[in-house]
Amino acid sequence: MVTGGKAGMSKAFWFKAFWFRRRLLMASVSTGLVSGLVFAIPAVAAQDEETNVQNLPPVEVAAPPPTARRPAPTRPVARVVGAPSSRPKTRIYVYPTSPGTGRGLDVDKVPSAVNAVDANQIKRTGSLNVTDALRDNIPGVSISEVTGNPFQPNVEFRGFLASPVVGTPQGLAVYQNGIRINEAFSDAVNWDLIPTAAIRSVTLVTNNPAFGLNALGGAINLQMKDGFTYQGAELDLMGGSFGRIQGSAQWGKTVDKNYGVYAALEGLHDNGFRNFSQSDVRRFYGDVGYKAGDSEFHVNMGVAKNDFGASATVPAELLDKYWGATYTTPQTTSNRVGYLNLTAKADATPTWTLEGNAHVRRYEQKIVDGNPTDAQECGADPGLLCFGDDTTPANGTNGLQLANPFAPGTIPGEIDRGSIRSTTFGVSGQATNTDQLFGHDNRFVMGATYDASVTRYNATAEIGSMGENYVVSGSGLFLGPTGVPDTVAGPVSLRTVNQYNGLYAMDTFNVTDAFAITGGGRFNAARVTLEDQLGTDLNGDHTFYRFNPVLGGTYKIAPELTAYAGYSEANRVPTPLELGCADPVRPCLIAAFLVSDPPLKQVVSKTIEAGFRGTRELNIGTLGWKVGGFRATNYDDIVAVPAVGRTGFGYFTNVGRTRRQGFEAEVNIKSSTLQFQASYAFVDARYLDAFELGSESPFRDPVTETIQVLPGNQIPAIPRHRVKVGIDYAVTDVWKVGGNALFVSSQYFVGDESNQYSKLPSYTVFNLHTSYQVTKNFQLYGKVDNIFDRRYATYGQFFDRGALPNFTNGGADFTDPRSLSPARPRAFYAGMRVTF
């Protein structure tokens, strides 16, 4: 994200007590394309939804039940599938899109960290944001509202990002039902498009190149419900602070044992606590499945239509006056999506399983972005507009200099509009074999993927006037080519084509019952073509190739203790956006305008991780724990670099090596009356090579307006410490209470890559929640977020203090260089849940 004249774009969880007779072992993936979870739990489950995840790869869990304390009242929620087992087993299956049972990889054979969130953990947040559940339940995850909207957060894991902000270098791949949903133009992840009520589980997979492009820090895989794994119906309504009204409904049914039908519908309106920060979310997801013997077929689809007032970051001086302040508006985003997926799975022989999928996705985004502008009245003739200085003409789309439509003393502004329309088609196939090798258990997986995307990108800039409330009013005059050699501020029209191919093969060999090794790799081939629709500057044709290996092993030291270690590599190719804005002598207004197409190198990440995990049955419940360390080194990392002397302009470039390392630890206790979880994560993220960077830092060189980044400087916006504690307790059979606390340490501001300014302060936030089961079909619940009304910011950057006056201080210049993303104040919510 480029810092500049305007601020950059930038909960508690409600928990229902578990009545599991099978303990949960969260699992990741060492093989295959995408991961998921299956929990085999008894049919007497009361308030827990069925969470048998079927796709890529599901995890089957069956274990002795914890000691029963106080049974919860039963009610017909989701009837579960799976029979109890006499002995513990936890298996991982690697399937592109289709379900499977009975054949898989023991989770103790996975040579990487295991992180997962199920439907119940998502539900207890009371949120339609799946990112809230990731934040609360996975040690290394933190979120920041860079856009100023809670439905479009940055998700950061181990220093790598999955962000909706176009122009953010992405480091996490995200999959839904085996389909990669990083958007084609910029690899951005639009969390608001994901139907949260329909999610069955989320698995965060690390150290596995089989997940393809962009999985530098890992892959987040979301597995969705269907009619075989969720039966029943549920209606959930909630409302509360800041005009929040939300509702969800879901229904699932199995027909004649061979057919399964599922549907989920969600809607939300929230006014937001800041000016112009309203949200409207509308989502639908549906699945129709067919089972016959060992074969299974699914057709699922989804649509979403969401609109946001994204308020972005705000100068600290404005927040001192009013916590709901905004800085330059309009700032609106409209997202639309529609997709259709077909999946199939069949057992060809007792030891061979064949799977495949095909999908098509249509995505549209429109952004309206109010900004300061480089347009100004000309010195020689105030009746005309100039650009960049008071002598260079500001031309219109017809090539003629624009007349100045504003009265003397008017502060000019600019409304930048951008639109993205992408159509993506993809197919994949995979074969899995479980024949023994040399008399030992063995699991071999091989597969191929192909994805192609066509994107149309358009951008315009309308000159306007800046009001004293920082609202830009348009004039109807649009900028064309400016005549400035190093800048384009006029319209852009670009067509891009992405073609991504992948071949992978993975093998897990049991040397002994306790010791297993995993090896393999994936070959990625990518071609990115850019076609300038208004000229030739953006034309380009880029190809990238890379083989990424993986090697790891696990050793079961004791029945309740496993050690693991692994090494892998992953790559990310430059996006069309980055390739179209990579010339330092011709910066662009990220992400509104692209200006040239010099080559960028692909990013390669090399990761090693190791750790221990285990479980143990105690009198108070099932104890689970894990501890592990990691180190990931990126080569030719790509960053967004602000252009010197050009407010809001910048470009993308390779800056050499960066490193992210640390460790994570978690302990949890689960019983029918008590749920407890505590975790700690340490992330140390640094630059390893020196480079020069344009910045609005107070410590920049006054002549060059740059800062010097030295080896060892910390990467901004990545907190080093995160602590999470949560507890839920069943006071009675029908009344449950709980709460959680999140601590996030200080972090450097974006723009302070040289680490010279004081950090964004750390914060701790406390949340409470409760529920009361009125009848077996009717539940009331409530929650309080940020119970102590703590005022804190989740993200900070520097901004151009001279771009606009401080209207709250008589029009004087801003003196504080900080621009912040304020967190939501104390909020109260209440709701009801009805099941059938």
C-alpha positions in Angstrom: 0.0 0.0 0.0 1.5 3.3 -1.0 1.6 6.1 1.6 0.7 9.5 0.5 -1.5 12.5 0.6 -4.7 10.7 1.7 -4.8 8.1 4.3 -4.2 4.7 2.9 -7.0 2.3 2.3 -7.3 0.5 4.8 -14.9 -9.3 19.1 -15.4 -11.0 20.9 -16.7 -14.4 20.1 -20.0 -15.9 21.2 -19.5 -19.5 22.2 -21.9 -22.4 22.6 -20.7 -25.1 24.9 -19.5 -28.2 23.2 -21.1 -31.7 23.8 -18.5 -33.7 21.9 -18.0 -37.3 22.7 -15.0 -37.2 20.3 -12.1 -35.0 21.0 -11.0 -32.6 18.2 -7.6 -32.9 16.7 -7.0 -30.0 14.3 -5.1 -30.9 11.2 -3.2 -29.3 8.3 -1.9 -30.9 5.1 1.3 -32.3 3.9 0.0 -33.4 0.6 -2.5 -32.4 -2.1 -3.9 -29.2 -3.4 -6.3 -28.0 -0.7 -7.2 -28.9 2.9 -10.2 -29.2 5.2 -11.7 -31.0 8.2 -14.1 -33.8 9.1 -15.2 -34.4 12.6 -17.0 -37.7 13.2 -19.1 -37.0 16.2 -22.1 -38.8 17.7 -25.6 -38.3 16.6 -26.6 -37.1 20.1 -24.7 -33.8 19.5 -26.9 -31.0 20.9 -26.0 -27.5 20.0 -23.0 -28.3 17.8 -23.5 -28.2 14.1 -22.3 -31.1 12.0 -18.9 -30.3 10.7 -17.9 -33.2 8.5 -15.8 -31.5 5.9 -15.6 -33.4 2.7 -13.2 -31.6 0.5 -9.5 -31.1 0.2 -8.6 -32.7 2.5 -11.1 -33.7 5.2 -9.9 -34.8 8.6 -11.7 -37.7 10.2 -11.6 -37.6 14.0 -12.8 -40.4 16.3 -11.6 -40.6 19.8 -12.8 -41.8 23.3 -15.3 -39.3 24.7 -14.2 -36.9 27.5 -15.7 -37.5 30.9 -19.3 -36.3 30.9 -20.1 -33.5 33.3 -23.5 -32.0 32.5 -25.3 -32.8 29.3 -26.7 -29.9 27.3 -30.4 -30.0 26.3 -30.8 -31.6 22.9 -32.4 -30.0 20.0 -32.7 -31.0 16.3 -29.9 -29.0 14.8 -27.6 -30.6 12.3 -27.7 -34.4 12.4 -24.2 -35.8 12.2 -22.7 -38.5 10.1 -20.2 -41.0 11.3 -20.2 -43.9 13.8 -18.2 -44.0 17.0 -14.9 -45.8 16.8 -13.3 -48.1 19.4 -9.9 -46.5 19.0 -8.6 -43.0 18.3 -7.9 -42.1 14.7 -7.2 -38.9 12.9 -6.8 -38.9 9.2 -6.2 -36.4 6.5 -7.5 -36.8 2.9 -6.3 -34.9 -0.1 -9.1 -34.3 -2.6 -9.4 -31.4 -5.0 -13.1 -31.0 -4.5 -14.9 -34.2 -3.5 -15.6 -36.1 -0.3 -14.1 -39.3 0.9 -14.0 -41.6 3.9 -11.8 -44.4 5.2 -8.7 -43.6 3.2 -6.3 -41.0 4.3 -3.1 -39.8 6.0 -2.8 -39.9 9.8 -2.5 -36.4 11.1 0.5 -37.5 13.1 2.2 -38.0 9.7 1.8 -34.3 8.8 5.3 -32.5 8.9 3.9 -29.0 9.6 1.8 -27.0 12.0 -1.9 -28.0 12.4 -4.4 -25.0 12.5 -8.1 -25.4 12.1 -11.4 -23.7 13.0 -14.7 -25.5 12.9 -18.3 -24.2 12.4 -18.9 -24.0 16.1 -15.9 -21.7 16.7 -17.1 -19.5 13.8 -20.6 -19.4 15.3 -19.5 -18.4 18.8 -18.1 -15.1 17.4 -21.7 -14.1 16.5 -20.2 -12.5 13.4 -20.7 -12.9 9.7 -16.9 -12.3 9.3 -15.0 -15.6 9.1 -11.9 -13.5 9.8 -13.0 -12.9 13.4 -12.9 -16.7 14.0 -9.4 -16.9 12.5 -8.2 -14.0 14.7 -9.7 -15.6 17.9 -8.6 -19.2 17.4 -5.3 -19.4 15.4 -2.2 -18.2 17.3 -0.3 -16.6 14.5 -3.2 -14.7 13.0 -4.0 -11.0 13.6 -6.3 -8.7 11.6 -6.3 -5.0 11.0 -9.0 -2.8 9.4 -6.8 -1.0 6.9 -9.9 -0.1 4.8 -11.7 1.2 7.9 -14.4 -1.4 7.4 -14.7 -4.6 9.5 -15.8 -6.7 6.5 -12.7 -5.9 4.5 -9.8 -6.6 6.9 -6.2 -7.5 6.3 -5.5 -11.0 7.6 -1.9 -11.4 8.6 -0.3 -14.8 9.5 3.4 -15.1 10.3 4.0 -11.8 8.6 2.2 -12.7 5.4 -1.0 -11.0 4.2 -4.3 -11.9 2.6 -5.8 -8.5 2.0 -8.8 -7.0 0.1 -6.7 -3.8 -0.6 -5.7 -3.7 -4.3 -2.0 -3.1 -4.4 -1.1 -5.0 -1.3 1.6 -7.6 -1.9 -0.2 -10.8 -1.0 1.4 -13.8 0.7 -1.4 -16.2 1.5 -3.5 -18.3 -0.9 -7.2 -18.7 0.0 -9.3 -21.6 -1.3 -13.1 -22.2 -1.0 -14.1 -25.8 -1.7 -10.8 -26.4 -3.5 -11.1 -23.3 -5.7 -8.5 -20.6 -5.3 -10.3 -17.3 -4.7 -7.5 -14.8 -4.7 -8.7 -12.3 -7.4 -7.0 -12.6 -10.7 -6.0 -8.9 -11.2 -4.2 -8.3 -7.9 -4.3 -11.6 -5.8 -6.5 -9.6 -3.4 -8.9 -11.6 -1.1 -12.4 -10.2 -0.6 -13.5 -11.8 2.7 -16.9 -10.1 2.4 -17.8 -12.5 -0.5 -17.4 -15.6 1.6 -20.8 -17.0 2.9 -19.8 -17.4 6.6 -22.9 -19.4 7.8 -22.2 -22.0 5.2 -18.6 -22.7 6.3 -18.0 -26.1 7.7 -14.4 -25.6 8.7 -11.3 -23.6 7.9 -7.8 -25.1 7.8 -4.7 -23.0 7.7 -2.0 -25.1 5.9 1.7 -24.3 6.1 4.9 -25.7 4.6 3.2 -27.3 1.5 3.9 -26.2 -2.1 1.0 -28.4 -3.4 -1.3 -25.4 -2.8 0.2 -23.6 -5.8 0.9 -19.9 -6.3 0.9 -17.3 -3.6 1.1 -19.8 -0.7 4.3 -18.1 0.6 3.2 -18.1 4.2 0.5 -20.8 3.8 -2.9 -21.5 2.4 -6.3 -20.8 4.1 -8.8 -23.4 2.9 -12.6 -23.1 3.6 -14.7 -26.1 3.3 -18.5 -25.6 2.9 -21.5 -27.5 4.1 -23.7 -29.7 2.0 -26.8 -31.8 2.5 -24.9 -35.0 3.5 -23.1 -33.2 6.4 -25.8 -30.8 7.5 -29.4 -31.7 8.0 -32.0 -29.5 9.6 -32.7 -25.8 9.5 -31.6 -22.7 11.4 -32.6 -19.1 11.6 -30.3 -16.6 13.3 -31.1 -12.9 13.9 -29.0 -10.3 15.6 -28.9 -6.6 16.2 -27.2 -4.0 18.2 -24.8 -1.0 18.3 -24.2 1.3 15.3 -27.3 0.2 13.6 -26.2 -3.4 13.2 -29.0 -5.7 11.8 -28.0 -9.1 10.5 -29.7 -12.4 9.8 -28.8 -15.8 8.3 -30.8 -18.8 7.4 -29.6 -22.3 6.4 -31.2 -25.6 5.5 -29.9 -29.0 4.6 -31.6 -32.3 3.8 -30.7 -35.8 2.6 -33.2 -37.3 0.2 -33.4 -41.1 -0.3 -29.8 -41.4 1.0 -28.4 -40.6 -2.4 -29.2 -36.9 -2.7 -28.2 -34.0 -0.5 -29.4 -30.4 -0.7 -28.1 -27.4 1.2 -28.7 -23.7 1.0 -27.6 -20.6 3.1 -28.7 -17.0 2.9 -27.2 -14.1 4.7 -27.9 -10.4 5.0 -26.4 -7.5 7.0 -26.6 -3.8 7.4 -24.3 -1.8 9.7 -24.0 2.0 9.8 -20.5 1.8 11.2 -19.1 4.0 14.0 -17.4 6.4 11.6 -18.8 8.8 9.1 -19.6 7.3 5.8 -18.7 3.8 6.9 -21.9 1.9 6.3 -22.0 -1.7 5.2 -24.5 -3.8 3.3 -23.9 -7.5 2.8 -26.0 -10.0 0.8 -24.8 -13.5 0.1 -26.2 -16.9 -1.0 -24.7 -20.3 -1.2 -26.2 -23.6 -2.3 -25.1 -27.2 -3.0 -26.7 -30.2 -4.6 -24.9 -33.6 -4.2 -25.3 -37.2 -5.3 -23.8 -40.3 -3.7 -23.8 -43.8 -5.2 -21.5 -46.3 -3.6 -18.0 -45.0 -3.6 -18.8 -42.1 -6.0 -19.9 -38.7 -5.1 -20.8 -35.6 -7.2 -21.6 -32.0 -6.3 -22.8 -28.9 -7.9 -22.5 -25.8 -5.8 -22.9 -22.1 -6.5 -22.9 -18.8 -4.8 -23.7 -15.1 -5.4 -22.9 -12.0 -3.4 -23.7 -8.3 -3.7 -22.0 -6.1 -1.2 -21.5 -2.3 -0.8 -19.2 -0.6 1.7 -18.2 2.9 2.8 -14.6 2.3 3.4 -13.3 5.1 5.5 -9.6 4.4 5.3 -7.1 5.6 7.8 -7.4 9.0 9.5 -4.8 11.6 10.6 -4.3 11.3 14.4 -5.1 14.9 14.9 -8.6 14.4 13.5 -9.1 11.3 15.7 -8.2 13.4 18.8 -11.2 15.6 18.0 -13.6 12.8 17.1 -13.1 9.0 17.0 -15.5 8.6 14.1 -13.7 11.1 11.8 -12.9 10.4 8.2 -10.3 12.0 5.8 -11.2 12.5 2.2 -14.4 10.9 0.9 -16.2 9.4 -1.0 -14.5 6.1 -0.3 -16.8 3.4 -1.5 -16.4 -0.2 -2.7 -19.0 -2.4 -4.5 -18.2 -6.1 -4.8 -20.2 -8.6 -6.9 -19.5 -12.3 -7.5 -21.2 -15.3 -9.0 -19.6 -18.8 -9.3 -20.4 -22.4 -10.2 -18.4 -25.4 -9.2 -18.6 -29.1 -10.3 -16.8 -31.8 -8.3 -16.6 -35.5 -8.7 -14.9 -38.4 -6.8 -14.8 -42.1 -7.5 -12.8 -45.1 -6.2 -11.4 -46.7 -9.4 -10.0 -49.7 -7.4 -9.7 -50.5 -3.7 -6.4 -48.5 -3.6 -6.9 -45.8 -6.3 -9.1 -42.8 -5.9 -9.8 -40.4 -8.8 -11.1 -36.9 -8.3 -11.7 -33.8 -10.4 -13.4 -30.4 -10.5 -14.4 -27.6 -12.9 -15.3 -24.1 -11.9 -16.3 -20.7 -13.4 -16.3 -17.4 -11.5 -17.4 -13.9 -12.4 -16.1 -11.1 -10.2 -16.8 -7.3 -10.5 -15.6 -4.5 -8.3 -16.1 -0.7 -8.5 -14.2 1.7 -6.3 -14.8 5.4 -5.8 -11.9 7.1 -4.1 -11.8 10.8 -3.0 -8.2 12.2 -2.9 -6.1 15.3 -2.9 -4.9 16.1 -6.4 -1.9 17.5 -8.2 -4.2 19.7 -10.3 -4.1 23.4 -9.5 -4.7 26.8 -11.0 -2.1 28.0 -13.4 0.2 30.8 -12.3 0.0 32.7 -15.5 -3.7 32.3 -16.0 -5.8 31.3 -13.0 -8.7 30.5 -15.4 -6.8 27.4 -16.5 -5.8 24.3 -14.7 -2.2 23.0 -14.5 -0.9 19.6 -13.2 2.0 19.0 -10.9 3.1 22.6 -10.9 1.6 25.9 -12.0 2.9 25.8 -15.5 2.3 22.3 -16.9 -1.2 22.1 -18.5 -3.8 19.7 -17.1 -5.4 18.3 -20.1 -8.8 16.8 -20.5 -9.7 13.5 -22.2 -9.8 15.5 -25.5 -6.2 16.5 -25.1 -7.0 20.2 -24.6 -6.1 22.1 -21.4 -8.9 22.2 -18.8 -10.5 25.4 -17.8 -10.6 26.2 -14.1 -14.3 25.9 -13.0 -13.6 26.8 -9.3 -13.8 30.1 -7.5 -10.6 31.6 -6.2 -9.4 30.0 -3.0 -11.1 26.6 -3.7 -9.0 23.6 -2.6 -9.0 21.2 -5.5 -9.6 17.5 -5.1 -9.9 14.4 -7.2 -12.4 11.5 -7.5 -10.6 8.4 -8.8 -12.8 5.7 -10.1 -11.7 2.2 -10.9 -13.5 -1.0 -12.1 -12.4 -4.6 -12.3 -14.3 -7.3 -14.1 -12.8 -10.8 -14.1 -13.9 -14.1 -15.5 -12.0 -17.2 -14.3 -12.3 -20.8 -15.5 -10.4 -23.7 -14.1 -10.2 -27.5 -14.0 -8.1 -29.9 -11.9 -7.7 -33.6 -11.5 -6.0 -35.8 -8.9 -5.2 -39.5 -8.3 -4.5 -41.0 -4.9 -2.9 -44.5 -4.3 -2.6 -46.3 -1.0 -0.8 -49.5 -2.0 1.9 -50.6 0.3 5.5 -50.0 -0.8 8.2 -52.6 0.2 5.7 -53.9 2.7 5.1 -50.5 4.4 2.1 -48.2 4.4 2.4 -45.5 1.7 0.3 -42.8 0.3 1.0 -41.3 -3.2 -0.8 -38.3 -4.7 -0.4 -36.8 -8.1 -2.5 -34.1 -9.7 -2.7 -31.3 -12.3 -4.5 -27.9 -12.3 -5.3 -25.3 -14.9 -6.8 -21.8 -14.3 -7.3 -19.0 -16.8 -8.6 -15.5 -16.1 -9.6 -12.6 -18.3 -9.8 -9.2 -16.6 -10.9 -5.8 -17.8 -9.6 -2.9 -15.8 -10.7 0.8 -16.3 -9.9 3.9 -14.3 -10.8 7.6 -14.6 -9.9 10.8 -12.6 -12.5 13.6 -12.1 -11.3 17.0 -10.9 -13.4 18.3 -8.0 -13.4 20.7 -5.0 -12.5 19.7 -1.5 -15.1 20.7 1.2 -14.2 21.5 4.8 -15.5 18.1 5.9 -13.0 16.5 3.4 -15.8 15.6 1.0 -14.7 15.9 -2.7 -17.5 17.2 -5.0 -17.0 16.4 -8.7 -17.0 19.0 -11.4 -17.6 16.8 -14.4 -14.1 17.5 -15.8 -12.0 14.4 -16.3 -8.2 14.3 -16.6 -6.5 13.0 -19.7 -2.8 12.7 -20.6 -1.1 15.4 -18.6 2.0 16.0 -20.7 4.1 15.4 -17.7 6.7 12.8 -18.9 6.8 10.7 -15.7 3.1 10.7 -14.9 -0.2 9.5 -16.3 -3.3 10.9 -14.7 -5.8 10.2 -17.4 -8.0 7.3 -18.2 -6.7 3.7 -18.3 -8.2 0.7 -20.0 -6.4 -2.6 -19.8 -7.2 -6.2 -20.7 -5.2 -8.9 -18.9 -5.0 -12.7 -19.3 -3.7 -15.0 -16.6 -2.9 -18.6 -17.3 -1.7 -20.7 -14.3 -0.7 -24.4 -14.7 0.4 -26.8 -12.0 1.7 -30.3 -11.7 2.3 -31.9 -8.3 3.2 -35.2 -6.8 3.6 -36.1 -3.1 4.4 -39.2 -1.2 4.2 -40.2 2.5 6.1 -43.3 3.4 5.8 -45.0 6.8 9.4 -46.1 7.6 8.0 -47.6 10.8 4.7 -47.2 12.6 6.2 -44.2 14.5 8.3 -42.6 11.8 7.1 -41.3 8.4 8.7 -39.2 5.8 7.0 -37.0 3.2 8.5 -35.8 -0.1 7.5 -34.3 -3.4 6.9 -31.0 -5.1 5.0 -28.9 -7.5 5.9 -27.4 -10.8 4.2 -24.0 -11.6 4.0 -22.4 -15.0 2.4 -18.9 -15.3 1.8 -16.6 -18.1 0.5 -13.0 -17.6 -0.4 -11.0 -20.7 -1.3 -7.3 -20.6 -3.1 -5.5 -23.5 -3.3 -1.7 -23.4 -6.7 -0.7 -24.8 -5.7 3.0 -25.2 -2.1 2.8 -26.4 0.9 0.5 -26.1 2.7 1.5 -22.8 1.0 -1.2 -20.8 1.5 -4.0 -23.3 3.5 -7.0 -22.0 3.8 -10.7 -22.1 5.5 -12.4 -19.1 6.1 -16.1 -18.3 7.3 -17.6 -15.0 8.4 -21.1 -14.2 9.3 -22.7 -10.8 9.6 -26.1 -9.2 8.9 -26.1 -5.5 10.1 -29.1 -3.4 8.9 -30.3 0.0 10.6 -32.7 2.4 9.6 -33.5 6.0 9.1 -36.1 8.6 7.2 -37.0 11.8 8.1 -39.1 14.7 5.6 -40.4 17.3 7.7 -40.2 20.4 4.8 -41.5 22.6 1.1 -42.3 22.0 0.3 -38.7 23.1 3.3 -36.9 21.7 4.5 -36.3 18.1 7.4 -34.4 16.7 7.5 -32.9 13.2 9.9 -31.0 10.9 9.8 -30.0 7.3 11.3 -27.8 4.6 9.4 -26.4 1.6 9.5 -23.7 -1.1 6.8 -21.7 -2.7 6.5 -18.9 -5.3 4.4 -16.0 -6.2 4.4 -14.4 -9.6 3.8 -10.7 -10.1 0.2 -9.8 -10.6 -1.1 -7.8 -13.7 -1.5 -4.8 -11.4 2.2 -5.0 -10.2 3.5 -5.5 -13.7 1.5 -2.6 -15.0 3.0 -0.3 -12.3 6.6 -1.2 -12.0 8.5 1.7 -13.5 10.2 4.0 -10.9 10.5 6.9 -13.4 6.8 6.6 -14.3 4.9 6.0 -11.0 1.2 5.5 -10.9 -1.6 6.4 -8.6 -2.0 3.0 -6.9 -4.3 1.4 -7.6 -6.1 3.8 -9.9 -3.6 4.2 -12.8 -1.1 2.0 -14.5 1.6 3.6 -16.6 4.2 1.1 -17.9 5.2 -2.5 -17.9 8.8 -3.3 -17.0 9.5 -6.8 -15.8 9.4 -7.9 -12.1 11.0 -11.1 -10.7 8.8 -13.7 -9.1 9.0 -14.0 -5.3 10.4 -17.3 -3.9 9.9 -18.2 -0.3 11.9 -21.0 1.5 10.4 -22.2 4.8 11.6 -24.5 7.5 9.5 -25.4 10.5 9.5 -27.9 13.4 7.6 -28.6 16.6 5.7 -30.9 18.9 2.0 -31.5 19.4 0.0 -33.8 21.6 -3.2 -34.6 23.5 -4.0 -36.1 26.9 -7.1 -37.1 28.7 -7.5 -35.3 32.1 -10.2 -35.4 34.7 -11.4 -32.0 33.6 -11.5 -32.8 29.9 -9.3 -33.4 26.9 -6.0 -31.4 27.0 -4.5 -30.5 23.6 -1.3 -28.6 23.1 1.3 -27.7 20.4 4.5 -25.7 20.1 6.5 -25.0 17.0 9.0 -22.7 15.4 9.4 -21.5 11.8 11.6 -19.4 9.5 10.6 -18.2 6.0 13.0 -16.3 3.8 11.6 -14.5 0.7 13.9 -13.8 -2.2 13.1 -10.9 -4.6 10.3 -9.8 -2.4 7.9 -7.3 -4.0 6.9 -4.1 -2.2 4.9 -1.0 -3.1 7.3 2.0 -3.1 6.0 5.6 -2.7 7.2 8.0 -5.4 9.3 10.9 -4.2 7.5 14.2 -4.5 4.3 12.8 -5.9 1.4 12.6 -3.5 -0.3 9.2 -3.6 1.9 7.9 -6.5 4.2 4.9 -6.4 5.3 1.8 -8.1 6.1 -1.9 -7.3 9.7 -3.3 -7.3 11.8 -6.2 -6.1 13.7 -5.3 -2.9 15.8 -8.4 -2.3 15.4 -10.7 0.7 13.1 -10.5 3.6 12.7 -12.9 6.5 9.9 -13.9 8.9 10.6 -16.2 11.8 9.2 -17.0 15.2 7.3 -19.6 17.2 3.8 -20.4 18.2 2.4 -22.2 21.3 -1.2 -23.2 22.2 -3.0 -25.1 25.0 -6.7 -25.9 25.2 -9.0 -27.9 27.4 -12.3 -29.2 26.2 -15.1 -30.9 28.1 -18.9 -30.7 28.2 -18.9 -27.8 30.7 -15.6 -26.1 30.2 -13.8 -24.8 27.1 -10.5 -23.0 27.6 -7.9 -21.9 25.1 -4.7 -19.9 25.4 -2.0 -19.2 22.8 1.1 -17.1 22.2 2.7 -16.2 18.9 6.0 -14.4 18.2 6.8 -13.1 14.7 10.0 -11.4 13.9 9.9 -9.9 10.3 12.9 -8.1 8.9 14.5 -6.8 5.7 17.7 -8.6 4.9 19.0 -6.2 2.1 19.4 -2.5 2.0 17.4 -0.2 -0.3 16.1 3.3 -0.6 12.5 4.1 -0.2 10.3 7.2 -0.7 8.4 8.1 2.5 6.5 10.7 4.4 8.5 9.9 7.5 9.6 12.9 9.6 13.1 11.4 9.4 13.4 11.3 5.6 16.2 13.0 3.9 15.0 16.6 3.2 16.7 16.7 -0.2 15.9 13.3 -1.6 12.7 12.7 0.4 13.7 9.1 1.0 14.7 6.9 3.9 17.5 4.3 3.9 16.3 0.8 4.8 19.1 -1.2 6.3 19.5 -5.0 6.8 17.9 -5.9 10.1 15.2 -3.2 10.0 11.8 -4.6 11.0 9.0 -4.8 8.5 6.2 -2.4 9.4 2.6 -3.4 10.3 3.6 -6.8 11.7 3.3 -7.0 15.5 5.9 -9.2 17.2 3.7 -10.6 20.0 0.1 -11.9 20.1 -1.6 -13.4 23.1 -5.1 -14.9 23.1 -7.1 -16.3 26.0 -10.6 -17.6 25.8 -12.9 -19.4 28.2 -16.5 -20.7 28.1 -18.4 -22.3 31.0 -21.8 -23.9 31.3 -23.2 -22.4 34.5 -26.3 -24.6 34.2 -27.7 -27.0 31.6 -29.1 -24.1 29.7 -27.0 -21.0 30.6 -23.5 -20.5 29.3 -21.1 -17.6 29.8 -17.7 -16.8 28.3 -15.2 -14.3 27.3 -11.9 -13.7 25.6 -9.0 -11.3 25.6 -6.6 -10.4 22.8 -3.3 -8.7 23.2 -1.4 -7.4 20.2 2.0 -5.8 20.7 3.3 -2.5 19.1 4.3 -2.3 15.4 6.1 0.1 13.2 4.1 2.5 11.0 4.0 1.9 7.2 6.4 4.4 5.9 8.8 3.9 8.8 10.7 1.0 7.2 13.9 2.5 8.7 12.5 2.1 12.2 13.2 5.6 13.4 9.8 6.7 14.6 8.0 5.5 17.7 5.7 2.5 17.2 2.0 2.2 17.0 1.0 1.3 20.6 0.1 -2.2 21.6 -3.5 -2.9 22.7 -5.5 -5.4 24.7 -9.2 -5.9 24.2 -11.7 -7.8 26.3 -15.0 -9.3 25.1 -17.9 -11.1 26.8 -20.7 -13.3 25.6 -23.5 -15.4 27.0 -26.4 -17.6 25.8 -29.6 -19.1 27.3 -31.4 -22.1 25.8 -35.0 -21.2 26.3 -36.3 -24.4 24.7 -34.5 -27.1 22.8 -35.3 -25.2 19.6 -35.0 -21.6 20.8 -31.9 -19.8 22.1 -31.2 -16.2 23.1 -27.7 -14.8 23.1 -25.8 -11.6 23.6 -22.3 -10.2 23.6 -20.3 -7.1 24.4 -17.3 -6.2 22.4 -14.5 -4.1 23.8 -16.1 -4.0 27.2 -13.7 -1.4 28.6 -14.3 0.9 25.6 -10.5 0.9 24.8 -9.5 3.4 22.1 -6.8 1.8 20.0 -5.7 1.5 16.4 -5.0 -1.7 14.5 -3.0 -0.1 11.7 -0.9 3.0 11.1 1.0 4.8 8.4 2.4 8.2 7.6 0.7 10.6 5.3 1.5 13.9 3.4 0.8 16.6 6.0 0.8 19.3 3.4 -1.7 17.9 1.0 -4.7 19.3 2.8 -5.2 21.8 5.6 -6.5 20.7 9.1 -9.9 22.2 9.0 -10.5 21.3 12.7 -7.6 23.6 13.6 -8.5 26.7 11.6 -7.0 25.4 8.3 -3.5 25.2 9.7 -1.1 22.5 8.5 -1.1 19.1 10.1 1.8 18.5 12.5 1.4 14.9 13.4 2.5 12.6 10.6 0.5 9.6 11.8 -2.6 8.3 10.0 -4.5 5.6 11.9 -7.2 2.9 11.5 -9.3 3.3 14.6 -10.9 0.2 16.2 -14.6 -0.1 17.0 -15.6 1.3 20.4 -17.7 -0.7 22.9 -20.6 -2.4 21.2 -23.6 -4.4 22.5 -25.4 -7.0 20.5 -28.2 -9.4 21.1 -29.8 -12.1 19.0 -31.9 -15.3 18.8 -31.3 -18.6 17.1 -34.2 -20.9 16.1 -33.6 -24.5 14.9 -36.0 -26.9 13.2 
